[in-house]
Amino acid sequence: MQIRIRGELQVVEDESVKDEISKHPSRKFLTAWRESGPLQNFYDTFVVFKLQKGRATTWTIETNFEPKAFIQL
């Protein structure tokens, strides 16, 4: 089964959001990039997207041709 999502993506420019994401314990690998890593400018290179007007549906090969039921995200 797959979950298929559609909507509009907005680029998030807020550096505090990028810091929050990159400082999460599960993303320790980003610390070196943010502080002194290979990226010239971490905040310009690390892009975060926000989903707007999102809708989701499930998909399987068995239900491929059936009408889709969407939920708003």
C-alpha positions as CSV (number, residue, x, y, z in Angstrom):
1,M,0.0,0.0,0.0
2,Q,1.1,3.5,-0.8
3,I,0.0,6.9,0.6
4,R,-0.1,9.5,-2.2
5,I,-0.1,13.1,-1.3
6,R,-0.7,16.2,-3.4
7,G,-0.8,19.9,-2.7
8,E,1.3,23.0,-3.1
9,L,4.8,23.4,-1.6
10,Q,6.0,26.6,-0.1
11,V,9.7,27.2,0.5
12,V,10.3,28.0,4.2
13,E,13.0,30.7,4.6
14,D,12.9,31.0,8.4
15,E,16.4,30.1,9.7
16,S,15.0,29.2,13.2
17,V,12.9,26.5,11.5
18,K,15.9,25.2,9.7
19,D,17.9,25.2,13.0
20,E,15.1,23.3,14.8
21,I,15.0,20.6,12.1
22,S,18.8,20.3,11.8
23,K,19.4,20.2,15.5
24,H,17.0,17.4,16.2
25,P,18.8,14.4,17.8
26,S,17.9,12.1,14.8
27,R,19.7,14.5,12.4
28,K,23.1,14.8,14.1
29,F,24.8,14.4,10.7
30,L,23.6,17.9,9.8
31,T,25.5,19.5,12.7
32,A,28.8,19.4,10.9
33,W,27.3,20.8,7.7
34,R,25.6,23.7,9.6
35,E,28.6,24.6,11.7
36,S,31.7,24.3,9.4
37,G,30.9,21.7,6.8
38,P,31.2,21.4,3.1
39,L,28.3,23.7,2.4
40,Q,29.2,27.3,1.7
41,N,26.1,28.7,3.2
42,F,24.0,26.2,5.1
43,Y,20.8,28.3,5.2
44,D,20.8,28.8,1.4
45,T,21.6,25.2,0.6
46,F,19.3,23.5,3.2
47,V,15.8,23.9,1.8
48,V,12.6,23.2,3.8
49,F,9.2,22.9,2.2
50,K,5.8,23.4,3.8
51,L,2.8,21.5,2.3
52,Q,-0.2,23.7,1.7
53,K,-3.7,22.6,0.6
54,G,-2.6,19.0,1.0
55,R,-4.8,16.0,0.2
56,A,-3.9,12.3,0.7
57,T,-5.2,9.0,-0.5
58,T,-4.1,5.4,-0.3
59,W,-3.3,3.3,-3.3
60,T,-2.8,-0.3,-4.1
61,I,-2.5,-2.2,-7.3
62,E,-5.8,-3.9,-6.5
63,T,-7.7,-0.6,-6.1
64,N,-6.0,1.2,-8.9
65,F,-9.0,1.8,-11.1
66,E,-11.5,2.4,-8.2
67,P,-12.6,6.0,-7.3
68,K,-10.2,7.6,-4.9
69,A,-11.2,8.9,-1.5
70,F,-9.1,11.9,-0.4
71,I,-8.6,13.4,3.1
72,Q,-7.6,17.0,3.7
73,L,-4.2,17.4,5.5
